[in-house]
Amino acid sequence: SRELFVLTYGALVAQLCKDYEKDEDVNTCLDRMGYGIGVRLIDDFLARSAVKKCRSYSETADMIAQVAFKMYLGVTPSVSCSSAAGNEFSLILDKNPLVDFVEELPAERASLCYCNLLCGVIRGALEMVHLAAEVTFLQDRLKGDAVTEIGITFLRKAEDRKHKR
């Protein structure tokens, strides 16, 4: 269930903070873990959602927000395109269920990206459908921002990279 995941996620982040001195190391570890989850989760997503192949980056961003986030976290972020080229999008979460039991980050962990697992999940899942992307947190309510915003920049189709070698 989502509640169990949220509780165990908090314990995971707390343990990583004990294991690593630097926030950057915790952020990297969370991203790596998320990437592994995304690589595996995409099969479940495709089987359960019965979605068709997206024809554009815009459709892909909408699918992530309207189907994947709803299916796995019970929220639907809004999507905005932030580039004229149409390859940069923001997912804006008014409510982030991963922080339901977190009041604020400790002052000594100011550069911790608590939900960095989500960036890795999105990046890993996209790579499995041959879309290379950079995924980062642009705003975070835990850091005093008004909303939580995840930025997705589609770099190129993964198969394009293979042909250029």
Contacts in CASP RR format, 6 or more apart in sequence:
PFRMAT RR
TARGET T0000
AUTHOR 0000-0000-0000
METHOD contacts of the structure
MODEL  1
SRELFVLTYGALVAQLCKDYEKDEDVNTCLDRMGYGIGVRLIDDFLARSA
VKKCRSYSETADMIAQVAFKMYLGVTPSVSCSSAAGNEFSLILDKNPLVD
FVEELPAERASLCYCNLLCGVIRGALEMVHLAAEVTFLQDRLKGDAVTEI
GITFLRKAEDRKHKR
2 72 0 8 1.000
2 73 0 8 1.000
2 74 0 8 1.000
2 97 0 8 1.000
6 97 0 8 1.000
6 98 0 8 1.000
6 100 0 8 1.000
6 101 0 8 1.000
7 101 0 8 1.000
9 98 0 8 1.000
9 117 0 8 1.000
10 101 0 8 1.000
10 102 0 8 1.000
13 26 0 8 1.000
13 30 0 8 1.000
13 112 0 8 1.000
13 114 0 8 1.000
16 26 0 8 1.000
16 29 0 8 1.000
16 30 0 8 1.000
17 26 0 8 1.000
17 109 0 8 1.000
17 112 0 8 1.000
20 26 0 8 1.000
20 29 0 8 1.000
23 109 0 8 1.000
23 110 0 8 1.000
23 111 0 8 1.000
23 112 0 8 1.000
23 113 0 8 1.000
24 111 0 8 1.000
26 112 0 8 1.000
26 116 0 8 1.000
27 111 0 8 1.000
27 112 0 8 1.000
27 113 0 8 1.000
27 116 0 8 1.000
30 113 0 8 1.000
30 115 0 8 1.000
30 116 0 8 1.000
30 117 0 8 1.000
30 120 0 8 1.000
31 116 0 8 1.000
31 117 0 8 1.000
31 119 0 8 1.000
31 120 0 8 1.000
31 123 0 8 1.000
32 120 0 8 1.000
33 117 0 8 1.000
33 120 0 8 1.000
34 117 0 8 1.000
34 118 0 8 1.000
34 119 0 8 1.000
34 120 0 8 1.000
34 121 0 8 1.000
34 124 0 8 1.000
35 120 0 8 1.000
35 121 0 8 1.000
35 123 0 8 1.000
35 124 0 8 1.000
36 120 0 8 1.000
36 121 0 8 1.000
36 124 0 8 1.000
37 117 0 8 1.000
37 120 0 8 1.000
37 121 0 8 1.000
38 120 0 8 1.000
38 121 0 8 1.000
38 122 0 8 1.000
38 123 0 8 1.000
38 124 0 8 1.000
38 125 0 8 1.000
38 128 0 8 1.000
39 124 0 8 1.000
39 125 0 8 1.000
39 127 0 8 1.000
39 128 0 8 1.000
41 72 0 8 1.000
41 121 0 8 1.000
41 125 0 8 1.000
42 124 0 8 1.000
42 125 0 8 1.000
42 128 0 8 1.000
42 129 0 8 1.000
43 128 0 8 1.000
45 51 0 8 1.000
45 67 0 8 1.000
45 68 0 8 1.000
45 71 0 8 1.000
45 72 0 8 1.000
45 125 0 8 1.000
48 71 0 8 1.000
49 67 0 8 1.000
49 68 0 8 1.000
49 71 0 8 1.000
51 63 0 8 1.000
51 67 0 8 1.000
54 60 0 8 1.000
54 63 0 8 1.000
57 86 0 8 1.000
57 87 0 8 1.000
57 89 0 8 1.000
57 154 0 8 1.000
58 81 0 8 1.000
58 86 0 8 1.000
58 89 0 8 1.000
60 126 0 8 1.000
60 131 0 8 1.000
60 154 0 8 1.000
61 79 0 8 1.000
61 81 0 8 1.000
61 89 0 8 1.000
61 91 0 8 1.000
61 152 0 8 1.000
62 79 0 8 1.000
64 91 0 8 1.000
64 122 0 8 1.000
64 152 0 8 1.000
65 76 0 8 1.000
65 77 0 8 1.000
65 78 0 8 1.000
65 79 0 8 1.000
65 91 0 8 1.000
66 76 0 8 1.000
68 125 0 8 1.000
69 75 0 8 1.000
69 76 0 8 1.000
69 77 0 8 1.000
69 91 0 8 1.000
69 93 0 8 1.000
70 76 0 8 1.000
73 97 0 8 1.000
73 98 0 8 1.000
74 97 0 8 1.000
75 93 0 8 1.000
75 94 0 8 1.000
75 95 0 8 1.000
75 96 0 8 1.000
75 97 0 8 1.000
77 91 0 8 1.000
77 92 0 8 1.000
77 93 0 8 1.000
77 94 0 8 1.000
77 150 0 8 1.000
78 91 0 8 1.000
78 92 0 8 1.000
78 94 0 8 1.000
79 89 0 8 1.000
79 90 0 8 1.000
79 91 0 8 1.000
79 92 0 8 1.000
80 89 0 8 1.000
80 90 0 8 1.000
80 92 0 8 1.000
81 88 0 8 1.000
81 89 0 8 1.000
82 88 0 8 1.000
82 89 0 8 1.000
82 90 0 8 1.000
82 151 0 8 1.000
83 153 0 8 1.000
87 153 0 8 1.000
87 154 0 8 1.000
87 155 0 8 1.000
88 151 0 8 1.000
88 152 0 8 1.000
88 153 0 8 1.000
88 154 0 8 1.000
89 151 0 8 1.000
89 152 0 8 1.000
89 154 0 8 1.000
90 138 0 8 1.000
90 149 0 8 1.000
90 150 0 8 1.000
90 151 0 8 1.000
90 152 0 8 1.000
91 149 0 8 1.000
91 150 0 8 1.000
91 151 0 8 1.000
91 152 0 8 1.000
92 147 0 8 1.000
92 148 0 8 1.000
92 149 0 8 1.000
93 147 0 8 1.000
93 148 0 8 1.000
93 149 0 8 1.000
93 150 0 8 1.000
94 147 0 8 1.000
96 115 0 8 1.000
96 141 0 8 1.000
96 148 0 8 1.000
98 114 0 8 1.000
98 115 0 8 1.000
98 117 0 8 1.000
98 118 0 8 1.000
99 114 0 8 1.000
99 115 0 8 1.000
99 141 0 8 1.000
99 142 0 8 1.000
99 148 0 8 1.000
102 114 0 8 1.000
102 142 0 8 1.000
104 142 0 8 1.000
105 112 0 8 1.000
105 114 0 8 1.000
105 142 0 8 1.000
105 143 0 8 1.000
110 143 0 8 1.000
113 119 0 8 1.000
113 137 0 8 1.000
113 140 0 8 1.000
114 140 0 8 1.000
114 142 0 8 1.000
115 137 0 8 1.000
115 140 0 8 1.000
115 142 0 8 1.000
115 148 0 8 1.000
116 137 0 8 1.000
118 150 0 8 1.000
119 135 0 8 1.000
119 136 0 8 1.000
119 137 0 8 1.000
119 150 0 8 1.000
120 135 0 8 1.000
122 133 0 8 1.000
122 135 0 8 1.000
122 150 0 8 1.000
122 152 0 8 1.000
123 133 0 8 1.000
123 134 0 8 1.000
123 135 0 8 1.000
126 132 0 8 1.000
126 133 0 8 1.000
126 135 0 8 1.000
126 152 0 8 1.000
126 154 0 8 1.000
127 133 0 8 1.000
127 158 0 8 1.000
130 157 0 8 1.000
130 158 0 8 1.000
130 159 0 8 1.000
131 154 0 8 1.000
131 157 0 8 1.000
131 158 0 8 1.000
132 154 0 8 1.000
132 155 0 8 1.000
132 156 0 8 1.000
132 157 0 8 1.000
132 158 0 8 1.000
132 161 0 8 1.000
133 152 0 8 1.000
133 153 0 8 1.000
133 154 0 8 1.000
133 155 0 8 1.000
134 152 0 8 1.000
134 153 0 8 1.000
134 155 0 8 1.000
135 150 0 8 1.000
135 151 0 8 1.000
135 152 0 8 1.000
135 153 0 8 1.000
136 150 0 8 1.000
136 151 0 8 1.000
137 148 0 8 1.000
137 149 0 8 1.000
137 150 0 8 1.000
137 151 0 8 1.000
138 149 0 8 1.000
138 150 0 8 1.000
138 151 0 8 1.000
139 145 0 8 1.000
139 146 0 8 1.000
139 147 0 8 1.000
139 148 0 8 1.000
139 149 0 8 1.000
140 148 0 8 1.000
140 149 0 8 1.000
141 147 0 8 1.000
141 148 0 8 1.000
END
